Amino acid sequence: MTKDTSFDVELPQSNSIVIRFINGLFRILEAPGDFARKKLVEPNQQKYPYYHQKFRRVPTVDMCYEDDPICIHEADMQFLRDKKVESKILFILRQRFEDCVLYEGPDAKEKCQPLHDIMKEAETNWFIKYGDLGVIGKSKECYLKQKHRMIWERRHGTVGSGVKK
């Protein structure tokens, strides 16, 4: 077998005046951008993982005008993000309680009681806000539910207390 050298290409010498001129021009044009990036942008840039996207808080549905569908849609999206975050928090609390019970075994009733209380309170608060809204609950429905609950508590006392003032 003979060696095929047909792909050997000679590159031009770097001391060629045209190539040196183009490289110098490129460096001159690129220098201000590099300087600005290294000295201004990168030191002031916040470094956070891509999965920690930060959304700005938008006005709630009670702050929106009735004929402003954009504001209402943003409020609904904020509501769904909040619901998703609070559901994940509840999932983590349940998981911690289950891990505590598995780890402690027979002593779990005493040692895991604080976790159980926190989990039950979080479940109650989640149900007060999101319960009975359905899978596709909207922020307006949640707002009305909160309003009706406040009216009920004003007339009859705290829900579940059995006390009528």
N, C-alpha and C positions, 0 to 999 in steps of 0.2 A: 504494500500500500504506500502510496505516495502522499505526502502531506500537501493539502490544498491550502495555498496561501493567498487565494483570491480575495479573501475578506480583510486582509491587512490593509489598513488605510493610514496614511501618514497625516497626522494632525499638523496644522500650521504652527510654526514656532511662536512662542509667547512674546518674543522680542519684536515681532512684526509691528510696525508703527501704527497700522490701522487697528489692530487688536488692542494694543496698549491705549490708544486714544478712546476706543469704545469702552474699555474697562474703566478708564479714568472718568469719562463722562457719566457712566453708570454710578460710580462711587459718589460723584458730586451730586447727582440727582437723588440718590438714595440716602445720603447722610442726614438731611434734616428730618426725614421720616423716622429713621432709626433712632436718632437722638430723642425725638419727641416720644416715641414709644418707650424707650428704656428709662427716660428721666421723668416723664409725666404720667403716662398711661399705666404702666405696670406697677409702680409704687402705690398708686391710688386705686387699683383694681381690687375688688373683693374676690377672694378665692373661696369658692364653695362648690361642693359636688353638683353635678348636673341634675341629680335627682332631687335636690333641695330647692326646687323652683319657688321663688317668693312672689306671691301675688299681692298687689296692693288691695287694701280693704276698700270696698265700694259702699255706697250708701245702701242702707237697708230698705226694704220695700215700703216702710212707712214714711221714708223721706222722699220717695219718688212721686212724681205727678201721675195721675191716673192715665193720662194719654201719652206717657213716655215709655214705649215698649223696650227701648234700649236699656234704660235704667232698671226696669222690672226684670229683664233678662239677666243683667249683671247681678242683680240681687239674688235671683234664683240660682245662678252658677256659684255665687259665694255661699249660699245656703247649702248647696249640694257638697261643696268642698268641706265646709264645716261639719256636715253630717258624716262624711267619709272619714275625716280626721278623728272625730269623737267616737265613731264606731271602731276604728283601729285602736284607740286608747282603751276602750272597753274590752276589746279582744286581748290586748296585752295584759290588762288587769286579771281577766279570767285565766289566762295562761299562767300568770304568776301564782295565782291561788291554787290552780291544779298542780303546779310543780311543787308548791309548798306541801300540799296534802300528800303527794307521792313521796316526797323526801322525808317528811316527819313521821309518816305512818300512824301508829296509834296515838301519838301525842299531837296530832294535827288539830284536834278540836281546840286546844288551848293556844298552841303556838301560831296557828294560822288565822286566829280570830280577827286580828287587826286588818289583815288583807281581805278577809271575808266582808268585814264592815265597809271598807273602802269600796270594794267591788259592788256590794248591794246599793250603796248610796249613789255610785256612778250609774248603775243600771236604772235606778229610780229617776235620776235627773235626766238620763237619756230618754226614758219613756215619757217623761213629762213634756219634753221638747219635741221629740220626733215620733212618739207612739201614735197609732191610729191615723197617720197621714198617708199610709200606703207607700209603695216603692217609689213612686214618682211624686213625692210630696213637693209642694211649691212653697216659696217663702211667704206668700200671702196667706195661704192656708195655715201655716205655722203661726203667723202673726195673729190671725183671727182666733186660733186656738188659745194662744196666750191671753188675748183680750177677754175671751169668754171665761177662762180660768180665773182671771183677776176679778171679774164681775161676780163670779160664783163665790170666791173667797170673801169678797166684801159683804155679800148678803148672808152667807151661811158659815163662815169661818173656814179654816184651812181644810182642804180636801182630805178626807180620810180621818179627820179628828172626831167627827160625830158631834161636834159642838156647834150649836146654833146660838148666835148672839142676839 
